[in-house]
């Protein structure tokens, strides 16, 4: 089953060379295990655009969809045999120590259409 990791942090977060090195090492380990499918950091929320269509009218709003203390900063897509395997992999992710990682199963029945 596939799991989307939604990685978020608040304004107090500060990256470091050591953290980036740890993340790259995590990526290498997950790829070696054959469970990492894709992932990438995201540009800042200030560059986001939110699109909605309500009652047939297009609404385009600058900024992220949510005005939250924490903003999405990266994502990863894992393909794991179980939720337990996914959670164990996420627990190893360096961002779990300094940020928040939401683990959400991909709705497989709708993903392959």
C-alpha angles and dihedrals in degrees: 000000000000123000127194115215111207107197117200137173138181130237092273092065117113123182123218137193089251092053092049090049090050091050092050089050090051090051090051091050093049092047090049089052088051096235103105111090102170144331143164143175116255128231115251120290089247087072094052125108122199120213125197134164113208123177088346094306122120115230118192115183126181113237137030122322091245131050096214137148088239121054129193111259104169145357138212130192116211129185108208136169091233144002088254091059090049093049092048090052091048091050087060093052110109091223089064086072096052107022142018127279120196113200112206126177115233113240095243096189090062099033098072099053 
